[in-house]
Amino acid sequence: MSTRLHIRRTLLALLGATALLTTGLASAQTTLEKLREQGFIRVGFANEAPYSYATASGQLTGESPTVFRHVMKQLGVNEVDGVLTEWGALIPGLRAGRFDAIVASMYITPQRCQQIIFANPTYGIGEALVVRTGNPDGISTYQDAVDKGAKVAFVAGTAEIEHGRLAGLKRDQEVIVPDFAAAVANVKSGRASAAAFTSLTALDLAGKDDGIERAKPFTFTHNGKIYKGEGSFGFRQQDTALRDAVNTELAKFIGTPDHLAMVKQFGFDESTLPEKTAEQHCSGE
């Protein structure tokens, strides 16, 4: 082999090794490091007041974004940009990389834990049905709907669907819709006797429309198990470093006077503090 050819091959080998090293370093960058470098994070939300919604001016607000912004600032990320998404498309959108987190106060359930990872809960709350003003069909719980053969509207992908089925609702009693406005529309038109939401969502919706009201809130139970919804932020399964960093900040913040003062405007208080960890919810405890 000539000396010139040997040198050329050596240089090519060195260039290849450098490229591999550069690629390895780039791939080793965590999502949190990337977010700190770019200064912002994109998050998916579904326009559900008071949890996560856009104001008339387009600003992302609600319990979940407000707490999330505080946490991300502590982690060195100053901007949170919202990506409006239908509820049922939040998890697929996260997994597809449309955004880096779900910030929609999503309930932590074992089924969802098979697809994404969650930070520890930021709140816990019961449910309520929205009905036409005066509640002409007399539906206040899932059991009422079961007993009367009434239809209930559910937003696709919400935990309330599972609770209704556990209570005994048949599939032909379910009216599955893409968003919260459609659920209310089904109630007002009489296609459904009620629509199922968290108690705070139901209160917010009823306060905006004289044609509906919130039935008495309840905490769903089945076979002795209490299904109190506790929600938080969702992340891709590989983003454990980001989730762990968020959990560290949440542990310092949730339940403090500063936290309670921050979420008071959205209807949250000491009675809505969470009681379990994400791990407990994922294991079905």
Disulfide bonds with the S-S distance in Angstrom:
Cys113-Cys282 1.98
